[in-house]
Amino acid sequence: MPDIPNKAPQVERAMERLGDAAYRQMKERIIRGVYRPGHKLTVRAVAQDLDVSTTPARDAINRLTSEGALVYTGPKTVVVPVLDATALREITLTRLALEGLASEQAAQHGTPADVEELKSLQRLINSALDEKRYAEALWHNKEFHFAIYRLSGLPHLVSIIESLWLRIGPSLHNLYPEFAEEKYGVRNHEIAMEALEERDAASLRAAMENDIRDGYRRLKRANQEKEGDCSA
């Protein structure tokens, strides 16, 4: 009698791959600010969003809660956490140190093609800001920053920076509309592109650090405004 192959391990591996893919997609959505702070998600909603079954959706949610990107509020419901002033300050200080280092290291590796890629991304950001498509601006903004950080040639550093963006990403919605109207980020990005083109490590680091600081000031005010509304 022929042996009947055991398909269980194959099924398990397939489910693991689906879970990994769902995790990566959800992680990218959180980093890029697709979900705002306080946004509630269910396993079913995530499964529908990602076009997967509830099992990989649940696996993705569990991994993201363990990383602090989501918080359970019920057996089947998670929420995107709201950063308080202490968490926001700590994340910002860490970002300044690590993203500043990555930018400084990137300056020596940028090519004309890399600068052109950044310019293309900035055009997409500018267009989205002009048309008040802030979610789209955030999506491209993440790509702009990480296009620079990856040039550092330090993948472990980039991975740590990504974990910080997993915490801060949703809060970046609070930059707008002020950031779009005042063009803070646009100016910082323009200086960064010029610095990369000239291989000026100090200027590139300063531009990216200023971008983080400008954002922090706006996010800090947004937190204070919300606290004022709650106490009113």
Phi, psi and chi 1 to 4 in degrees:
 res  aa     phi    psi   chi1   chi2   chi3   chi4
   1 MET       -  127.5 -165.3  173.4  169.1      -
   2 PRO   -65.9  147.2   24.9  -34.0      -      -
   3 ASP   -68.0  138.9  -70.1  -22.5      -      -
   4 ILE   -97.3  116.5  -60.6  174.1      -      -
   5 PRO   -63.0  141.9   22.8  -31.9      -      -
   6 ASN   -83.8  112.8 -175.9   -2.6      -      -
   7 LYS   -86.6   -7.7  -67.3 -173.8  176.7 -179.3
   8 ALA   -57.6  -47.9      -      -      -      -
   9 PRO   -60.4  -36.9  -23.7   35.1      -      -
  10 GLN   -64.2  -42.2  -63.0  176.1   24.8      -
  11 VAL   -63.4  -42.6  172.4      -      -      -
  12 GLU   -62.2  -42.5  -72.2  176.0    5.9      -
  13 ARG   -65.3  -38.2  -74.8 -165.1  -66.5  -87.1
  14 ALA   -64.2  -41.4      -      -      -      -
  15 MET   -66.2  -36.8  -68.8  -55.9  -66.5      -
  16 GLU   -62.7  -42.0  -75.1  175.1    5.4      -
  17 ARG   -64.8  -39.6  -72.6 -165.2  -65.6  -88.9
  18 LEU   -64.2  -40.5  -76.7  172.2      -      -
  19 GLY   -63.6  -41.3      -      -      -      -
  20 ASP   -63.8  -43.2  -72.8  -19.5      -      -
  21 ALA   -64.7  -41.9      -      -      -      -
  22 ALA   -64.5  -40.4      -      -      -      -
  23 TYR   -61.2  -46.7  165.1   75.8      -      -
  24 ARG   -63.1  -40.7  -72.9 -166.7  -62.5  -88.7
  25 GLN   -65.9  -45.1  -72.0 -177.2   61.9      -
  26 MET   -65.1  -41.4  -86.2  -61.3  -68.4      -
  27 LYS   -59.8  -44.7 -177.8  178.0 -179.5  179.2
  28 GLU   -64.7  -38.3 -161.3   64.9   22.8      -
  29 ARG   -64.2  -40.4  -73.7  171.0  178.2 -122.1
  30 ILE   -68.9  -45.8  -66.2  169.7      -      -
  31 ILE   -58.8  -40.9  -72.6  173.1      -      -
  32 ARG   -85.3    6.4  -67.9  179.5 -172.6 -105.3
  33 GLY    75.9   26.9      -      -      -      -
  34 VAL   -64.6  -35.3  171.3      -      -      -
  35 TYR  -108.0  135.1  -53.1  112.6      -      -
  36 ARG   -82.5  158.9  -65.4  172.0 -178.6  -90.7
  37 PRO   -57.7  136.0  -24.0   33.9      -      -
  38 GLY    90.3   -7.5      -      -      -      -
  39 HIS   -66.7  131.0 -176.2   84.3      -      -
  40 LYS   -94.9  139.1  -71.5 -175.6  179.0  179.5
  41 LEU  -131.6  140.0  -68.3  162.3      -      -
  42 THR  -109.5  162.0   63.1      -      -      -
  43 VAL   -58.1  -43.2  172.4      -      -      -
  44 ARG   -63.6  -42.3 -173.5  176.7  -62.3  -82.1
  45 ALA   -64.5  -40.9      -      -      -      -
  46 VAL   -64.8  -42.2  170.1      -      -      -
  47 ALA   -59.8  -42.3      -      -      -      -
  48 GLN   -68.3  -40.5  -70.3  174.5  -15.4      -
  49 ASP   -58.6  -43.0 -104.3    2.6      -      -
  50 LEU   -95.5   -3.5  -55.4 -178.0      -      -
  51 ASP    58.9   49.2 -165.5   23.4      -      -
  52 VAL  -132.9  173.4  -63.8      -      -      -
  53 SER   -77.3  174.7   67.9      -      -      -
  54 THR   -70.1  -25.1   55.0      -      -      -
  55 THR   -64.9  -55.4  -61.0      -      -      -
  56 PRO   -64.5  -30.5   17.4  -28.4      -      -
  57 ALA   -64.1  -43.3      -      -      -      -
  58 ARG   -65.4  -40.3 -173.0  177.6  -65.4  106.1
  59 ASP   -60.5  -43.9  -71.3  -13.7      -      -
  60 ALA   -62.3  -45.0      -      -      -      -
  61 ILE   -61.5  -43.8  -72.8  171.8      -      -
  62 ASN   -62.0  -40.9  -73.5  -22.7      -      -
  63 ARG   -66.2  -39.5  -72.8  176.1   67.5  177.1
  64 LEU   -73.5  -30.5  -71.3  163.1      -      -
  65 THR   -69.4  -36.1   55.0      -      -      -
  66 SER   -65.9  -22.8   71.9      -      -      -
  67 GLU   -94.7    0.9  -65.4  175.1   10.5      -
  68 GLY    82.1    5.9      -      -      -      -
  69 ALA   -79.8  -25.0      -      -      -      -
  70 LEU  -135.0  157.5  -61.7  171.2      -      -
  71 VAL  -133.4  130.5  177.3      -      -      -
  72 TYR   -71.0  133.3  -91.2  104.6      -      -
  73 THR  -116.4   -1.9   56.6      -      -      -
  74 GLY  -170.3  176.3      -      -      -      -
  75 PRO   -58.7  -33.0  -19.8   30.7      -      -
  76 LYS  -125.6   11.1  -63.4 -178.7 -179.8  179.4
  77 THR  -125.8  134.3  -55.4      -      -      -
  78 VAL  -124.4  160.5  -67.8      -      -      -
  79 VAL  -131.5  146.7   65.5      -      -      -
  80 VAL   -75.8  118.4  178.2      -      -      -
  81 PRO   -66.5  151.3   23.1  -31.8      -      -
  82 VAL   -95.8  125.6  177.7      -      -      -
  83 LEU   -76.7  130.5  -67.0 -179.9      -      -
  84 ASP   -84.9  176.3   60.7   20.9      -      -
  85 ALA   -60.5  -38.2      -      -      -      -
  86 THR   -66.4  -46.3  -58.9      -      -      -
  87 ALA   -65.0  -41.4      -      -      -      -
  88 LEU   -61.1  -42.9  178.7   60.7      -      -
  89 ARG   -66.2  -44.5 -178.9  175.2 -179.0  -84.5
  90 GLU   -63.3  -45.4 -179.3 -179.2    5.7      -
  91 ILE   -62.3  -40.2  -69.2  169.5      -      -
  92 THR   -65.1  -44.3  -60.0      -      -      -
  93 LEU   -61.5  -40.0  -71.4  172.2      -      -
  94 THR   -69.1  -39.7  -48.2      -      -      -
  95 ARG   -62.2  -42.5  -73.0 -174.5   63.3 -158.9
  96 LEU   -57.8  -43.5  -75.6  167.9      -      -
  97 ALA   -68.4  -48.8      -      -      -      -
  98 LEU   -80.4  -42.5  -60.6 -174.3      -      -
  99 GLU   -72.2  -30.6  -67.3  177.3   43.3      -
 100 GLY   -63.9  -43.6      -      -      -      -
 101 LEU   -63.4  -46.1  173.0   60.9      -      -
 102 ALA   -61.2  -40.7      -      -      -      -
 103 SER   -64.8  -43.3  -58.8      -      -      -
 104 GLU   -60.8  -43.1 -168.9  174.0   74.7      -
 105 GLN   -69.9  -31.0  -66.5  -63.5  -49.2      -
 106 ALA   -68.3  -27.6      -      -      -      -
 107 ALA   -57.6  -32.1      -      -      -      -
 108 GLN   -84.0   -5.8  -58.1  -51.5  -46.4      -
 109 HIS  -115.3   -5.2  -55.9  -69.5      -      -
 110 GLY   -70.9  140.6      -      -      -      -
 111 THR  -113.8  167.0   66.0      -      -      -
 112 PRO   -55.6  -34.2  -29.2   37.0      -      -
 113 ALA   -65.8  -37.7      -      -      -      -
 114 ASP   -65.5  -41.4  -65.5  -40.4      -      -
 115 VAL   -63.4  -40.6  175.1      -      -      -
 116 GLU   -64.7  -37.8  -74.2  -54.7  -48.1      -
 117 GLU   -62.1  -43.2  179.0 -169.3   -4.7      -
 118 LEU   -63.9  -39.7  -69.0  173.0      -      -
 119 LYS   -64.0  -38.8  -72.0  179.0  178.6  178.1
 120 SER   -64.4  -43.0  -64.8      -      -      -
 121 LEU   -63.8  -40.1  -72.9  168.5      -      -
 122 GLN   -65.9  -35.7 -169.5   59.2   44.9      -
 123 ARG   -62.1  -39.3  -75.9 -167.0  -70.5  -89.9
 124 LEU   -65.5  -41.1  -67.4  172.2      -      -
 125 ILE   -62.8  -47.5  -66.9  169.9      -      -
 126 ASN   -60.5  -43.6  -67.3  -12.5      -      -
 127 SER   -62.4  -42.6  175.8      -      -      -
 128 ALA   -65.5  -40.6      -      -      -      -
 129 LEU   -65.5  -43.1  -67.9  176.8      -      -
 130 ASP   -61.8  -32.5  -70.6  -17.4      -      -
 131 GLU   -99.4   11.4  -63.2  175.8   19.3      -
 132 LYS    59.9   31.3  -60.0 -175.5 -172.2  -40.1
 133 ARG   -96.4   74.4  -68.9 -178.9  -82.5  109.7
 134 TYR   -68.5  -34.8  -58.8  137.2      -      -
 135 ALA   -62.2  -38.7      -      -      -      -
 136 GLU   -69.1  -38.5 -172.3  176.4  -34.4      -
 137 ALA   -60.7  -42.6      -      -      -      -
 138 LEU   -62.6  -39.6  -75.1  175.5      -      -
 139 TRP   -59.5  -47.3 -172.1  -89.1      -      -
 140 HIS   -75.8  -29.3  -62.2  -52.9      -      -
 141 ASN   -61.3  -41.2  178.3   66.9      -      -
 142 LYS   -60.8  -43.2 -174.7  -94.5 -177.9 -179.0
 143 GLU   -65.2  -37.4 -162.4   56.1   45.4      -
 144 PHE   -60.3  -51.4 -176.8   97.8      -      -
 145 HIS   -60.7  -47.8  -82.3 -107.6      -      -
 146 PHE   -75.4  -21.7  -80.2   81.4      -      -
 147 ALA   -62.7  -34.9      -      -      -      -
 148 ILE   -74.2  -48.5  -68.4  175.1      -      -
 149 TYR   -62.4  -36.0  -57.1  151.8      -      -
 150 ARG   -65.3  -25.9  -75.6 -168.2  -66.0  -91.1
 151 LEU   -67.4  -14.0  -69.7  173.8      -      -
 152 SER   -64.7  -23.5   68.7      -      -      -
 153 GLY    72.9   19.1      -      -      -      -
 154 LEU  -119.8   81.2  -57.9  171.2      -      -
 155 PRO   -61.2  -34.1   19.7  -31.6      -      -
 156 HIS   -68.6  -37.1  -65.9  -60.7      -      -
 157 LEU   -64.1  -43.5  175.2   60.7      -      -
 158 VAL   -61.9  -38.5  174.6      -      -      -
 159 SER   -63.6  -39.5  179.6      -      -      -
 160 ILE   -66.8  -41.8  -64.2  169.8      -      -
 161 ILE   -60.8  -40.0  -67.0  170.9      -      -
 162 GLU   -61.0  -37.2 -167.9  173.6   65.5      -
 163 SER   -65.8  -30.9   70.4      -      -      -
 164 LEU   -71.5  -39.0  -65.7  170.2      -      -
 165 TRP   -67.5  -26.8  -83.3   61.5      -      -
 166 LEU   -63.2  -30.5 -168.1   57.2      -      -
 167 ARG   -84.9  -38.1  -59.9  -74.4  -49.7  -76.7
 168 ILE   -91.0  -23.7 -163.1   73.2      -      -
 169 GLY   -47.0  -53.2      -      -      -      -
 170 PRO   -60.0  -34.3  -26.7   36.5      -      -
 171 SER   -69.2  -19.0  -64.2      -      -      -
 172 LEU   -64.5  -15.9  -62.3 -178.7      -      -
 173 HIS   -57.7  -30.9  -83.2  -76.4      -      -
 174 ASN   -73.5   -3.7  -66.3  -33.1      -      -
 175 LEU   -69.8  -25.6  -65.2  175.1      -      -
 176 TYR  -105.3  150.8  -55.4  112.5      -      -
 177 PRO   -86.1   -6.3   31.1  -35.1      -      -
 178 GLU   -57.5  -44.7 -178.9 -179.1  -39.2      -
 179 PHE   -62.6  -34.0 -123.3   56.9      -      -
 180 ALA   -72.5  -39.5      -      -      -      -
 181 GLU   -72.3  -39.6  -66.4  165.4   -7.6      -
 182 GLU   -88.7  -12.9  -59.9  -63.1  -27.8      -
 183 LYS    61.4   31.5  -56.7  -70.7 -174.2 -175.3
 184 TYR   -57.6  -53.8  -66.7  121.7      -      -
 185 GLY   -64.0  -37.1      -      -      -      -
 186 VAL   -60.6  -45.6  172.8      -      -      -
 187 ARG   -64.2  -43.2  -75.2 -164.7  -67.4  -87.8
 188 ASN   -61.9  -41.7  -68.6  -35.4      -      -
 189 HIS   -66.2  -38.4  -74.6 -168.8      -      -
 190 GLU   -62.9  -42.2  -73.4  172.0  -11.6      -
 191 ILE   -64.9  -40.0  -65.5  169.1      -      -
 192 ALA   -62.0  -42.8      -      -      -      -
 193 MET   -65.1  -40.5  -71.2 -174.9  -73.8      -
 194 GLU   -64.5  -41.3 -176.3  177.2  -28.7      -
 195 ALA   -65.8  -40.0      -      -      -      -
 196 LEU   -65.1  -40.5 -177.3   62.6      -      -
 197 GLU   -61.9  -35.7 -162.9  164.0   22.3      -
 198 GLU   -92.5    0.7  -64.0  176.1   -4.1      -
 199 ARG    55.8   41.5  -61.5 -158.0  165.6 -161.5
 200 ASP   -98.1   94.9 -176.3  -19.7      -      -
 201 ALA   -61.3  -44.2      -      -      -      -
 202 ALA   -64.5  -42.1      -      -      -      -
 203 SER   -69.7  -36.8  -66.5      -      -      -
 204 LEU   -65.8  -44.1 -179.4   54.4      -      -
 205 ARG   -61.3  -44.5  178.1  167.9 -169.1  154.1
 206 ALA   -62.8  -40.4      -      -      -      -
 207 ALA   -64.1  -43.6      -      -      -      -
 208 MET   -72.3  -35.6  -59.7  -52.6  -76.0      -
 209 GLU   -65.9  -40.7  -72.7  178.9  -14.5      -
 210 ASN   -62.9  -36.0  -75.8  -21.6      -      -
 211 ASP   -61.3  -43.4 -157.9   40.3      -      -
 212 ILE   -66.4  -43.5  -64.7  168.7      -      -
 213 ARG   -65.0  -43.4  -71.8 -167.3 -175.5   94.1
 214 ASP   -60.6  -42.4  -73.1  -21.0      -      -
 215 GLY   -63.7  -41.7      -      -      -      -
 216 TYR   -61.0  -42.7  172.0   68.2      -      -
 217 ARG   -60.4  -40.9  -76.8 -170.4  -77.0  -91.4
 218 ARG   -68.9  -43.3  171.6   58.8 -159.8  142.9
 219 LEU   -66.0  -36.2  -63.7 -179.9      -      -
 220 LYS   -63.8  -43.5 -175.7  178.8  177.2 -178.1
 221 ARG   -64.5  -38.9  -78.1 -161.3  -56.2  -84.4
 222 ALA   -61.4  -40.9      -      -      -      -
 223 ASN   -62.0  -43.9  -89.3    8.8      -      -
 224 GLN   -65.3  -38.3  -68.1  168.4  -16.7      -
 225 GLU   -64.4  -40.0  -71.6  162.6    6.6      -
 226 LYS   -68.4  -39.6  -73.4 -178.9 -179.5  176.6
 227 GLU   -63.3  -37.8  -71.9  172.2    4.4      -
 228 GLY   -64.7  -39.9      -      -      -      -
 229 ASP   -65.3  -38.1  -69.6  -18.3      -      -
 230 CYS   -68.8  -33.3  -68.9      -      -      -
 231 SER   -85.4  -11.6   61.7      -      -      -
 232 ALA   -72.3      -      -      -      -      -
